């Protein structure tokens, strides 16, 4: 299905940077039949832009519809070549605590075929909290922290693994600390170069954007966004009470 897409369609789907890497031969789950617009209207569009919300209204909305989410719906979302559907599918898999989707989500994460979906892949794998899901996070960091020119999902994956270390009393992230520091140092330096260039060529607004990039790469790794996302999923699933 992906080969049939035009360049514009690929860009819209989230395949902005196409990087095969060492995971290119991993199997990708793909729908045999394209999903319908009715399916998108019901099971994609109302969700994909809201999956990181944590307010009571969103939690109540998800509680209302969570029993309607079937494995077929998750499969259809994950099997569509688009960041919107794949993010939603991974989110639904977490809402249903369906760890049977670990391999599909893990392979999608490693292959990084579309942008914007990796963060939710990482959160869902962290939510499953299995040896297999931890293995996917480790494998991602082992490879992508060395790909310094690729600004993919290194930060949310690292934060997800560190979060799991904290709750499981493990030390997986420690194995990646040196590469993580080198990766962030390189990205900060590239952002500083861009800041100097665009400060001369652009206005104050452009300068502020690149200053933000520089500061981002210099910040400490924060696991709280991962913790908040997982707490929200637990609230939707009724495991903890919203306070």
MOGIQUI-V868707 format. One record per residue. RES is the residue in one small letter. SS is DSSP state (hx for helix, st for strand, lp for the rest). NEAR is the number of other ideal C-beta (glycine too) atoms within 10 Angstrom. Layout:
res=[RES;RES]
ss=[SS;SS]
near=[NEAR;NEAR]
This chain:
res=[x;x;x;x;x;x;x;x;x;x;x;x;x;x;x;x;x;x;x;x;x;x;x;x;x;x;x;x;x;x;x;x;x;x;x;x;x;x;x;x;x;x;x;x;x;x;x;x;x;x;x;x;x;x;x;x;x;x;x;x;x;x;x;x;x;x;x;x;x;x;x;x;x;x;x;x;x;x;x;x;x;x;x;x;x;x;x;x;x;x;x;x;x;x;x;x;x;x;x;x;x;x;x;x;x;x;x;x;x;x;x;x;x;x;x;x;x;x;x;x;x;x;x;x;x;x;x;x;x;x;x;x;x;x;x;x;x;x;x;x;x;x;x;x;x;x;x;x;x;x;x;x;x;x;x;x;x;x;x;x;x;x;x;x;x;x;x;x;x;x;x;x;x;x;x;x;x;x;x;x;x;x;x;x;x;x;x;x;x;x;x;x;x;x;x;x;x;x;x;x;x;x;x;x;x;x;x;x;x;x;x;x;x;x;x;x;x;x;x;x;x;x;x;x;x;x;x;x;x;x;x;x;x;x;x;x;x;x;x;x;x;x;x]
ss=[lp;hx;hx;hx;lp;lp;hx;hx;hx;hx;hx;hx;hx;lp;lp;lp;lp;lp;lp;lp;hx;hx;hx;lp;lp;lp;lp;lp;lp;lp;lp;lp;lp;lp;lp;lp;hx;hx;hx;hx;hx;hx;hx;lp;lp;lp;lp;lp;lp;lp;lp;lp;lp;lp;lp;hx;hx;hx;hx;hx;hx;hx;hx;hx;hx;hx;hx;hx;lp;lp;hx;hx;hx;hx;hx;hx;hx;hx;lp;lp;lp;lp;hx;hx;hx;hx;hx;hx;hx;hx;hx;hx;hx;hx;hx;lp;lp;lp;hx;hx;hx;hx;hx;hx;hx;hx;hx;hx;hx;hx;hx;lp;lp;lp;lp;lp;lp;hx;hx;hx;hx;hx;hx;hx;hx;hx;hx;hx;lp;lp;hx;hx;hx;hx;hx;hx;hx;hx;hx;hx;hx;hx;hx;hx;lp;lp;lp;lp;lp;lp;lp;lp;lp;hx;hx;hx;hx;hx;hx;hx;hx;hx;hx;hx;hx;hx;hx;hx;lp;lp;lp;lp;hx;hx;hx;hx;hx;hx;hx;hx;hx;hx;hx;hx;hx;hx;hx;hx;hx;hx;hx;hx;hx;hx;hx;hx;hx;hx;hx;hx;hx;lp;lp;hx;hx;hx;hx;hx;hx;hx;hx;hx;hx;hx;hx;hx;hx;hx;lp;lp;lp;lp;lp;hx;hx;hx;hx;hx;hx;hx;hx;hx;hx;hx;hx;hx;hx;lp;lp;lp;lp;lp;lp]
near=[13;14;6;8;15;8;8;8;13;17;12;15;20;21;20;12;12;10;15;10;12;11;19;11;8;12;9;17;16;11;15;6;8;13;17;10;10;8;16;19;10;14;23;23;14;13;24;22;12;13;21;15;15;15;11;11;8;17;16;12;16;22;15;10;15;14;8;9;20;12;13;8;19;25;17;22;28;25;20;24;22;22;21;21;27;29;28;29;32;29;26;26;28;28;22;19;14;16;18;12;23;19;15;21;28;23;17;24;28;21;18;25;24;25;17;15;26;27;23;26;32;30;28;30;30;26;24;23;14;12;8;12;25;20;14;25;28;16;16;27;22;13;16;25;21;11;14;17;9;17;17;16;22;23;22;21;28;26;24;32;30;21;25;24;16;13;12;11;7;12;9;16;22;11;13;21;14;10;18;19;12;13;23;21;13;13;21;17;13;16;21;16;12;15;19;12;12;14;14;8;8;13;9;8;7;15;15;12;14;19;14;11;18;17;11;13;18;13;10;6;15;12;22;10;17;24;16;13;26;21;15;23;23;16;20;22;16;9;10;12;7;14;5]
